[in-house]
Amino acid sequence: MEKILIVGCKKAMDDVCIGCSRCMVGFNRRVGEFERYDKDAEIMGLLNCGDCPGATIVTRLAQVNLWNKPMNEIPTKIHIAPCITDHCPHSEILIKKIKAKAGIEVIEGTHPYKPNDIFA
């Protein structure tokens, strides 16, 4: 079974996205980058980048594994949310850090529900 961790922008997750509902709806409907999963896949967590410029993302990823290992809830895939892939000025370095340290597949993108003017 796939265990999916979604990584998003701290500022967007705290102030704009209202509980990251677009990522959750996209996953539940299996649309966008979530089309690849069958009904048995689960979201095991939502993680923010740690704030600009993502200096703590590697530590935060390690904490996910540390805190969830006793429950056998370790992510098997990481999805980078559109608030990072499409709107973060630090996205290139942030995604590079995640891919270098994750040890699992990292997918850039989640849902297709991207309003063009929400981050303008």
N, CA, C and O atoms as a GROMACS GRO file, in nm:
protein
  480
    1MET      N    1   0.084  -0.118   0.000
    1MET     CA    2   0.000   0.000   0.000
    1MET      C    3   0.088   0.124   0.000
    1MET      O    4   0.185   0.133   0.076
    2GLU      N    5   0.053   0.220  -0.085
    2GLU     CA    6   0.127   0.346  -0.090
    2GLU      C    7   0.085   0.434   0.028
    2GLU      O    8  -0.033   0.447   0.059
    3LYS      N    9   0.185   0.494   0.092
    3LYS     CA   10   0.165   0.590   0.200
    3LYS      C   11   0.221   0.722   0.150
    3LYS      O   12   0.342   0.735   0.128
    4ILE      N   13   0.135   0.819   0.132
    4ILE     CA   14   0.171   0.943   0.066
    4ILE      C   15   0.187   1.057   0.166
    4ILE      O   16   0.102   1.079   0.251
    5LEU      N   17   0.299   1.127   0.153
    5LEU     CA   18   0.325   1.248   0.230
    5LEU      C   19   0.318   1.364   0.133
    5LEU      O   20   0.383   1.362   0.028
    6ILE      N   21   0.242   1.465   0.167
    6ILE     CA   22   0.232   1.586   0.085
    6ILE      C   23   0.312   1.696   0.153
    6ILE      O   24   0.294   1.722   0.272
    7VAL      N   25   0.400   1.761   0.077
    7VAL     CA   26   0.478   1.873   0.128
    7VAL      C   27   0.429   2.000   0.060
    7VAL      O   28   0.423   2.008  -0.063
    8GLY      N   29   0.394   2.098   0.142
    8GLY     CA   30   0.346   2.225   0.090
    8GLY      C   31   0.417   2.343   0.153
    8GLY      O   32   0.500   2.327   0.242
    9CYS      N   33   0.382   2.460   0.106
    9CYS     CA   34   0.438   2.587   0.155
    9CYS      C   35   0.375   2.623   0.289
    9CYS      O   36   0.253   2.623   0.304
   10LYS      N   37   0.458   2.653   0.387
   10LYS     CA   38   0.408   2.689   0.520
   10LYS      C   39   0.314   2.808   0.514
   10LYS      O   40   0.207   2.806   0.575
   11LYS      N   41   0.353   2.910   0.443
   11LYS     CA   42   0.269   3.030   0.436
   11LYS      C   43   0.133   3.000   0.372
   11LYS      O   44   0.030   3.045   0.421
   12ALA      N   45   0.134   2.925   0.263
   12ALA     CA   46   0.008   2.891   0.197
   12ALA      C   47  -0.076   2.799   0.285
   12ALA      O   48  -0.197   2.818   0.297
   13MET      N   49  -0.012   2.700   0.346
   13MET     CA   50  -0.087   2.606   0.429
   13MET      C   51  -0.147   2.674   0.550
   13MET      O   52  -0.257   2.639   0.593
   14ASP      N   53  -0.077   2.771   0.607
   14ASP     CA   54  -0.126   2.841   0.726
   14ASP      C   55  -0.228   2.949   0.694
   14ASP      O   56  -0.322   2.971   0.771
   15ASP      N   57  -0.211   3.018   0.581
   15ASP     CA   58  -0.289   3.139   0.558
   15ASP      C   59  -0.382   3.137   0.437
   15ASP      O   60  -0.475   3.217   0.432
   16VAL      N   61  -0.359   3.049   0.340
   16VAL     CA   62  -0.434   3.056   0.216
   16VAL      C   63  -0.520   2.932   0.191
   16VAL      O   64  -0.636   2.944   0.152
   17CYS      N   65  -0.465   2.816   0.213
   17CYS     CA   66  -0.522   2.693   0.159
   17CYS      C   67  -0.635   2.631   0.239
   17CYS      O   68  -0.697   2.536   0.192
   18ILE      N   69  -0.664   2.678   0.354
   18ILE     CA   70  -0.773   2.628   0.437
   18ILE      C   71  -0.763   2.476   0.452
   18ILE      O   72  -0.846   2.402   0.399
   19GLY      N   73  -0.664   2.432   0.524
   19GLY     CA   74  -0.648   2.290   0.552
   19GLY      C   75  -0.605   2.208   0.433
   19GLY      O   76  -0.622   2.086   0.432
   20CYS      N   77  -0.550   2.273   0.332
   20CYS     CA   78  -0.502   2.202   0.214
   20CYS      C   79  -0.612   2.118   0.151
   20CYS      O   80  -0.588   2.007   0.105
   21SER      N   81  -0.730   2.172   0.149
   21SER     CA   82  -0.846   2.098   0.100
   21SER      C   83  -0.834   2.058  -0.046
   21SER      O   84  -0.885   1.953  -0.085
   22ARG      N   85  -0.768   2.138  -0.128
   22ARG     CA   86  -0.756   2.103  -0.269
   22ARG      C   87  -0.670   1.978  -0.288
   22ARG      O   88  -0.702   1.894  -0.371
   23CYS      N   89  -0.564   1.965  -0.211
   23CYS     CA   90  -0.483   1.843  -0.219
   23CYS      C   91  -0.564   1.723  -0.171
   23CYS      O   92  -0.558   1.616  -0.231
   24MET      N   93  -0.638   1.740  -0.064
   24MET     CA   94  -0.718   1.630  -0.010
   24MET      C   95  -0.829   1.589  -0.107
   24MET      O   96  -0.850   1.470  -0.129
   25VAL      N   97  -0.899   1.686  -0.165
   25VAL     CA   98  -1.004   1.654  -0.262
   25VAL      C   99  -0.944   1.588  -0.384
   25VAL      O  100  -0.999   1.489  -0.434
   26GLY      N  101  -0.832   1.640  -0.433
   26GLY     CA  102  -0.766   1.579  -0.548
   26GLY      C  103  -0.728   1.435  -0.521
   26GLY      O  104  -0.744   1.349  -0.608
   27PHE      N  105  -0.677   1.407  -0.401
   27PHE     CA  106  -0.643   1.270  -0.365
   27PHE      C  107  -0.769   1.182  -0.359
   27PHE      O  108  -0.772   1.073  -0.416
   28ASN      N  109  -0.871   1.230  -0.290
   28ASN     CA  110  -0.994   1.151  -0.275
   28ASN      C  111  -1.057   1.119  -0.410
   28ASN      O  112  -1.116   1.012  -0.428
   29ARG      N  113  -1.047   1.212  -0.505
   29ARG     CA  114  -1.103   1.190  -0.639
   29ARG      C  115  -1.006   1.120  -0.732
   29ARG      O  116  -1.043   1.079  -0.842
   30ARG      N  117  -0.880   1.106  -0.689
   30ARG     CA  118  -0.774   1.046  -0.770
   30ARG      C  119  -0.758   1.120  -0.903
   30ARG      O  120  -0.760   1.058  -1.010
   31VAL      N  121  -0.743   1.251  -0.894
   31VAL     CA  122  -0.720   1.333  -1.013
   31VAL      C  123  -0.583   1.398  -1.004
   31VAL      O  124  -0.518   1.397  -0.900
   32GLY      N  125  -0.540   1.456  -1.115
   32GLY     CA  126  -0.408   1.518  -1.120
   32GLY      C  127  -0.300   1.412  -1.102
   32GLY      O  128  -0.311   1.302  -1.158
   33GLU      N  129  -0.199   1.443  -1.027
   33GLU     CA  130  -0.089   1.349  -1.003
   33GLU      C  131  -0.131   1.231  -0.916
   33GLU      O  132  -0.055   1.135  -0.902
   34PHE      N  133  -0.250   1.237  -0.858
   34PHE     CA  134  -0.299   1.125  -0.776
   34PHE      C  135  -0.368   1.017  -0.858
   34PHE      O  136  -0.410   0.915  -0.802
   35GLU      N  137  -0.382   1.037  -0.988
   35GLU     CA  138  -0.445   0.935  -1.075
   35GLU      C  139  -0.371   0.802  -1.069
   35GLU      O  140  -0.431   0.698  -1.096
   36ARG      N  141  -0.245   0.804  -1.035
   36ARG     CA  142  -0.162   0.684  -1.036
   36ARG      C  143  -0.195   0.585  -0.926
   36ARG      O  144  -0.148   0.471  -0.930
   37TYR      N  145  -0.273   0.625  -0.826
   37TYR     CA  146  -0.296   0.540  -0.710
   37TYR      C  147  -0.430   0.467  -0.715
   37TYR      O  148  -0.530   0.519  -0.765
   38ASP      N  149  -0.428   0.344  -0.661
   38ASP     CA  150  -0.554   0.270  -0.650
   38ASP      C  151  -0.623   0.309  -0.519
   38ASP      O  152  -0.574   0.395  -0.445
   39LYS      N  153  -0.735   0.246  -0.492
   39LYS     CA  154  -0.816   0.284  -0.376
   39LYS      C  155  -0.749   0.253  -0.244
   39LYS      O  156  -0.791   0.307  -0.141
   40ASP      N  157  -0.647   0.170  -0.242
   40ASP     CA  158  -0.582   0.134  -0.117
   40ASP      C  159  -0.475   0.234  -0.071
   40ASP      O  160  -0.428   0.224   0.042
   41ALA      N  161  -0.437   0.329  -0.155
   41ALA     CA  162  -0.338   0.428  -0.116
   41ALA      C  163  -0.395   0.519  -0.008
   41ALA      O  164  -0.515   0.543  -0.002
   42GLU      N  165  -0.306   0.569   0.078
   42GLU     CA  166  -0.346   0.658   0.186
   42GLU      C  167  -0.256   0.779   0.193
   42GLU      O  168  -0.138   0.772   0.161
   43ILE      N  169  -0.314   0.891   0.235
   43ILE     CA  170  -0.232   1.005   0.273
   43ILE      C  171  -0.196   0.984   0.419
   43ILE      O  172  -0.283   0.972   0.504
   44MET      N  173  -0.065   0.979   0.446
   44MET     CA  174  -0.023   0.958   0.584
   44MET      C  175   0.021   1.088   0.651
   44MET      O  176   0.050   1.090   0.771
   45GLY      N  177   0.026   1.196   0.573
   45GLY     CA  178   0.061   1.322   0.637
   45GLY      C  179   0.069   1.438   0.541
   45GLY      O  180   0.086   1.422   0.420
   46LEU      N  181   0.054   1.556   0.599
   46LEU     CA  182   0.077   1.684   0.531
   46LEU      C  183   0.189   1.752   0.607
   46LEU      O  184   0.182   1.765   0.729
   47LEU      N  185   0.290   1.795   0.536
   47LEU     CA  186   0.406   1.856   0.599
   47LEU      C  187   0.434   1.989   0.532
   47LEU      O  188   0.435   1.997   0.409
   48ASN      N  189   0.458   2.092   0.611
   48ASN     CA  190   0.497   2.217   0.547
   48ASN      C  191   0.649   2.224   0.537
   48ASN      O  192   0.720   2.147   0.602
   49CYS      N  193   0.696   2.314   0.456
   49CYS     CA  194   0.839   2.325   0.424
   49CYS      C  195   0.924   2.376   0.540
   49CYS      O  196   1.046   2.365   0.537
   50GLY      N  197   0.859   2.432   0.642
   50GLY     CA  198   0.934   2.488   0.754
   50GLY      C  199   0.955   2.638   0.743
   50GLY      O  200   1.023   2.697   0.827
   51ASP      N  201   0.898   2.699   0.642
   51ASP     CA  202   0.906   2.843   0.614
   51ASP      C  203   1.025   2.874   0.524
   51ASP      O  204   1.118   2.795   0.510
   52CYS      N  205   1.019   2.991   0.466
   52CYS     CA  206   1.120   3.034   0.368
   52CYS      C  207   1.257   3.043   0.433
   52CYS      O  208   1.270   3.091   0.546
   53PRO      N  209   1.356   2.998   0.364
   53PRO     CA  210   1.360   2.939   0.230
   53PRO      C  211   1.362   2.787   0.231
   53PRO      O  212   1.425   2.726   0.145
   54GLY      N  213   1.296   2.725   0.326
   54GLY     CA  214   1.292   2.578   0.333
   54GLY      C  215   1.415   2.520   0.400
   54GLY      O  216   1.454   2.407   0.373
   55ALA      N  217   1.477   2.599   0.487
   55ALA     CA  218   1.603   2.557   0.550
   55ALA      C  219   1.587   2.435   0.640
   55ALA      O  220   1.684   2.364   0.666
   56THR      N  221   1.465   2.409   0.690
   56THR     CA  222   1.446   2.297   0.782
   56THR      C  223   1.378   2.177   0.719
   56THR      O  224   1.340   2.084   0.791
   57ILE      N  225   1.360   2.175   0.589
   57ILE     CA  226   1.285   2.067   0.527
   57ILE      C  227   1.350   1.930   0.548
   57ILE      O  228   1.279   1.832   0.568
   58VAL      N  229   1.481   1.922   0.545
   58VAL     CA  230   1.548   1.793   0.564
   58VAL      C  231   1.524   1.741   0.706
   58VAL      O  232   1.496   1.623   0.725
   59THR      N  233   1.534   1.828   0.804
   59THR     CA  234   1.506   1.791   0.943
   59THR      C  235   1.361   1.750   0.959
   59THR      O  236   1.332   1.652   1.028
   60ARG      N  237   1.270   1.821   0.896
   60ARG     CA  238   1.127   1.790   0.907
   60ARG      C  239   1.096   1.654   0.844
   60ARG      O  240   1.014   1.579   0.898
   61LEU      N  241   1.159   1.622   0.732
   61LEU     CA  242   1.140   1.489   0.670
   61LEU      C  243   1.191   1.379   0.763
   61LEU      O  244   1.129   1.273   0.775
   62ALA      N  245   1.304   1.402   0.827
   62ALA     CA  246   1.358   1.304   0.922
   62ALA      C  247   1.263   1.286   1.040
   62ALA      O  248   1.246   1.174   1.089
   63GLN      N  249   1.203   1.394   1.085
   63GLN     CA  250   1.108   1.384   1.196
   63GLN      C  251   0.985   1.302   1.159
   63GLN      O  252   0.932   1.228   1.243
   64VAL      N  253   0.939   1.315   1.035
   64VAL     CA  254   0.825   1.235   0.991
   64VAL      C  255   0.856   1.087   1.010
   64VAL      O  256   0.774   1.012   1.063
   65ASN      N  257   0.972   1.045   0.967
   65ASN     CA  258   1.011   0.904   0.980
   65ASN      C  259   1.029   0.865   1.126
   65ASN      O  260   0.985   0.758   1.168
   66LEU      N  261   1.094   0.950   1.204
   66LEU     CA  262   1.118   0.921   1.345
   66LEU      C  263   0.988   0.906   1.422
   66LEU      O  264   0.971   0.809   1.496
   67TRP      N  265   0.898   1.001   1.406
   67TRP     CA  266   0.774   1.001   1.483
   67TRP      C  267   0.676   0.894   1.437
   67TRP      O  268   0.596   0.846   1.518
   68ASN      N  269   0.680   0.857   1.312
   68ASN     CA  270   0.582   0.762   1.259
   68ASN      C  271   0.631   0.618   1.251
   68ASN      O  272   0.550   0.527   1.232
   69LYS      N  273   0.760   0.596   1.265
   69LYS     CA  274   0.815   0.461   1.254
   69LYS      C  275   0.752   0.363   1.354
   69LYS      O  276   0.721   0.251   1.315
   70PRO      N  277   0.731   0.400   1.480
   70PRO     CA  278   0.670   0.305   1.574
   70PRO      C  279   0.529   0.260   1.532
   70PRO      O  280   0.483   0.154   1.574
   71MET      N  281   0.462   0.340   1.450
   71MET     CA  282   0.328   0.305   1.403
   71MET      C  283   0.331   0.240   1.265
   71MET      O  284   0.227   0.207   1.209
   72ASN      N  285   0.452   0.220   1.211
   72ASN     CA  286   0.469   0.166   1.076
   72ASN      C  287   0.399   0.252   0.971
   72ASN      O  288   0.335   0.201   0.879
   73GLU      N  289   0.413   0.382   0.987
   73GLU     CA  290   0.352   0.478   0.895
   73GLU      C  291   0.460   0.562   0.829
   73GLU      O  292   0.467   0.683   0.851
   74ILE      N  293   0.542   0.500   0.752
   74ILE     CA  294   0.652   0.568   0.682
   74ILE      C  295   0.607   0.594   0.539
   74ILE      O  296   0.555   0.504   0.473
   75PRO      N  297   0.627   0.717   0.490
   75PRO     CA  298   0.582   0.744   0.352
   75PRO      C  299   0.658   0.662   0.250
   75PRO      O  300   0.776   0.633   0.265
   76THR      N  301   0.585   0.626   0.144
   76THR     CA  302   0.647   0.555   0.031
   76THR      C  303   0.659   0.646  -0.090
   76THR      O  304   0.734   0.617  -0.183
   77LYS      N  305   0.586   0.757  -0.090
   77LYS     CA  306   0.592   0.858  -0.197
   77LYS      C  307   0.574   0.996  -0.133
   77LYS      O  308   0.502   1.011  -0.034
   78ILE      N  309   0.640   1.094  -0.191
   78ILE     CA  310   0.623   1.233  -0.149
   78ILE      C  311   0.570   1.311  -0.268
   78ILE      O  312   0.624   1.302  -0.378
   79HIS      N  313   0.466   1.388  -0.244
   79HIS     CA  314   0.414   1.479  -0.346
   79HIS      C  315   0.442   1.622  -0.302
   79HIS      O  316   0.419   1.658  -0.187
   80ILE      N  317   0.492   1.702  -0.395
   80ILE     CA  318   0.516   1.844  -0.369
   80ILE      C  319   0.394   1.920  -0.421
   80ILE      O  320   0.362   1.913  -0.540
   81ALA      N  321   0.330   1.994  -0.334
   81ALA     CA  322   0.206   2.064  -0.368
   81ALA      C  323   0.231   2.184  -0.461
   81ALA      O  324   0.342   2.237  -0.466
   82PRO      N  325   0.127   2.226  -0.534
   82PRO     CA  326   0.138   2.339  -0.625
   82PRO      C  327   0.180   2.470  -0.558
   82PRO      O  328   0.237   2.558  -0.623
   83CYS      N  329   0.151   2.484  -0.429
   83CYS     CA  330   0.193   2.606  -0.360
   83CYS      C  331   0.345   2.618  -0.359
   83CYS      O  332   0.398   2.728  -0.343
   84ILE      N  333   0.415   2.507  -0.376
   84ILE     CA  334   0.561   2.510  -0.391
   84ILE      C  335   0.598   2.503  -0.538
   84ILE      O  336   0.673   2.589  -0.586
   85THR      N  337   0.548   2.404  -0.612
   85THR     CA  338   0.593   2.384  -0.750
   85THR      C  339   0.561   2.502  -0.839
   85THR      O  340   0.638   2.534  -0.930
   86ASP      N  341   0.448   2.568  -0.815
   86ASP     CA  342   0.404   2.675  -0.906
   86ASP      C  343   0.423   2.816  -0.851
   86ASP      O  344   0.420   2.912  -0.928
   87HIS      N  345   0.444   2.831  -0.720
   87HIS     CA  346   0.438   2.966  -0.664
   87HIS      C  347   0.549   3.002  -0.568
   87HIS      O  348   0.553   3.116  -0.520
   88CYS      N  349   0.639   2.912  -0.538
   88CYS     CA  350   0.743   2.939  -0.439
   88CYS      C  351   0.870   2.991  -0.507
   88CYS      O  352   0.920   2.929  -0.600
   89PRO      N  353   0.922   3.104  -0.460
   89PRO     CA  354   1.047   3.155  -0.518
   89PRO      C  355   1.168   3.067  -0.484
   89PRO      O  356   1.274   3.081  -0.544
   90HIS      N  357   1.152   2.978  -0.386
   90HIS     CA  358   1.261   2.889  -0.344
   90HIS      C  359   1.239   2.746  -0.391
   90HIS      O  360   1.308   2.655  -0.346
   91SER      N  361   1.143   2.724  -0.482
   91SER     CA  362   1.103   2.589  -0.519
   91SER      C  363   1.218   2.504  -0.574
   91SER      O  364   1.228   2.386  -0.541
   92GLU      N  365   1.302   2.561  -0.654
   92GLU     CA  366   1.409   2.482  -0.716
   92GLU      C  367   1.501   2.420  -0.612
   92GLU      O  368   1.527   2.300  -0.617
   93ILE      N  369   1.548   2.498  -0.518
   93ILE     CA  370   1.639   2.447  -0.415
   93ILE      C  371   1.564   2.358  -0.317
   93ILE      O  372   1.619   2.258  -0.270
   94LEU      N  373   1.440   2.392  -0.286
   94LEU     CA  374   1.360   2.313  -0.193
   94LEU      C  375   1.333   2.172  -0.249
   94LEU      O  376   1.350   2.073  -0.179
   95ILE      N  377   1.291   2.166  -0.372
   95ILE     CA  378   1.264   2.037  -0.436
   95ILE      C  379   1.394   1.956  -0.450
   95ILE      O  380   1.393   1.834  -0.434
   96LYS      N  381   1.502   2.023  -0.481
   96LYS     CA  382   1.632   1.955  -0.491
   96LYS      C  383   1.671   1.892  -0.357
   96LYS      O  384   1.720   1.779  -0.354
   97LYS      N  385   1.651   1.963  -0.247
   97LYS     CA  386   1.681   1.910  -0.114
   97LYS      C  387   1.593   1.789  -0.083
   97LYS      O  388   1.642   1.688  -0.032
   98ILE      N  389   1.465   1.800  -0.112
   98ILE     CA  390   1.373   1.690  -0.083
   98ILE      C  391   1.412   1.566  -0.162
   98ILE      O  392   1.419   1.456  -0.107
   99LYS      N  393   1.439   1.583  -0.290
   99LYS     CA  394   1.477   1.468  -0.374
   99LYS      C  395   1.609   1.406  -0.329
   99LYS      O  396   1.625   1.284  -0.336
  100ALA      N  397   1.702   1.489  -0.284
  100ALA     CA  398   1.833   1.438  -0.242
  100ALA      C  399   1.825   1.359  -0.111
  100ALA      O  400   1.903   1.266  -0.090
  101LYS      N  401   1.734   1.395  -0.024
  101LYS     CA  402   1.730   1.335   0.109
  101LYS      C  403   1.615   1.240   0.134
  101LYS      O  404   1.617   1.166   0.232
  102ALA      N  405   1.514   1.238   0.048
  102ALA     CA  406   1.393   1.160   0.076
  102ALA      C  407   1.416   1.010   0.074
  102ALA      O  408   1.363   0.939   0.160
  103GLY      N  409   1.493   0.961  -0.021
  103GLY     CA  410   1.514   0.817  -0.032
  103GLY      C  411   1.395   0.743  -0.091
  103GLY      O  412   1.396   0.620  -0.097
  104ILE      N  413   1.294   0.815  -0.135
  104ILE     CA  414   1.176   0.758  -0.200
  104ILE      C  415   1.139   0.847  -0.318
  104ILE      O  416   1.194   0.956  -0.334
  105GLU      N  417   1.046   0.800  -0.400
  105GLU     CA  418   1.005   0.880  -0.516
  105GLU      C  419   0.940   1.011  -0.472
  105GLU      O  420   0.857   1.014  -0.382
  106VAL      N  421   0.981   1.118  -0.539
  106VAL     CA  422   0.924   1.251  -0.514
  106VAL      C  423   0.854   1.295  -0.642
  106VAL      O  424   0.915   1.299  -0.749
  107ILE      N  425   0.726   1.328  -0.630
  107ILE     CA  426   0.645   1.368  -0.744
  107ILE      C  427   0.612   1.515  -0.731
  107ILE      O  428   0.562   1.560  -0.627
  108GLU      N  429   0.640   1.590  -0.836
  108GLU     CA  430   0.610   1.733  -0.835
  108GLU      C  431   0.467   1.754  -0.882
  108GLU      O  432   0.437   1.742  -1.001
  109GLY      N  433   0.379   1.784  -0.788
  109GLY     CA  434   0.239   1.809  -0.818
  109GLY      C  435   0.146   1.725  -0.735
  109GLY      O  436   0.183   1.620  -0.682
  110THR      N  437   0.023   1.773  -0.725
  110THR     CA  438  -0.082   1.701  -0.653
  110THR      C  439  -0.211   1.709  -0.734
  110THR      O  440  -0.240   1.619  -0.813
  111HIS      N  441  -0.287   1.814  -0.715
  111HIS     CA  442  -0.420   1.827  -0.774
  111HIS      C  443  -0.420   1.920  -0.896
  111HIS      O  444  -0.324   1.993  -0.918
  112PRO      N  445  -0.528   1.916  -0.976
  112PRO     CA  446  -0.539   2.006  -1.092
  112PRO      C  447  -0.618   2.133  -1.063
  112PRO      O  448  -0.641   2.212  -1.154
  113TYR      N  449  -0.659   2.155  -0.939
  113TYR     CA  450  -0.746   2.268  -0.904
  113TYR      C  451  -0.663   2.392  -0.872
  113TYR      O  452  -0.649   2.430  -0.756
  114LYS      N  453  -0.608   2.453  -0.975
  114LYS     CA  454  -0.514   2.564  -0.955
  114LYS      C  455  -0.575   2.696  -1.002
  114LYS      O  456  -0.568   2.728  -1.120
  115PRO      N  457  -0.634   2.772  -0.911
  115PRO     CA  458  -0.683   2.904  -0.954
  115PRO      C  459  -0.565   2.993  -0.989
  115PRO      O  460  -0.469   3.004  -0.913
  116ASN      N  461  -0.573   3.057  -1.103
  116ASN     CA  462  -0.460   3.135  -1.153
  116ASN      C  463  -0.427   3.258  -1.072
  116ASN      O  464  -0.312   3.303  -1.071
  117ASP      N  465  -0.526   3.314  -1.003
  117ASP     CA  466  -0.501   3.441  -0.935
  117ASP      C  467  -0.493   3.435  -0.784
  117ASP      O  468  -0.480   3.539  -0.720
  118ILE      N  469  -0.500   3.316  -0.724
  118ILE     CA  470  -0.505   3.309  -0.578
  118ILE      C  471  -0.374   3.352  -0.513
  118ILE      O  472  -0.377   3.406  -0.402
  119PHE      N  473  -0.260   3.331  -0.577
  119PHE     CA  474  -0.132   3.369  -0.520
  119PHE      C  475  -0.077   3.498  -0.579
  119PHE      O  476   0.036   3.536  -0.550
  120ALA      N  477  -0.156   3.567  -0.660
  120ALA     CA  478  -0.109   3.689  -0.726
  120ALA      C  479  -0.093   3.805  -0.631
  120ALA      O  480  -0.054   3.914  -0.672
   0.00000   0.00000   0.00000
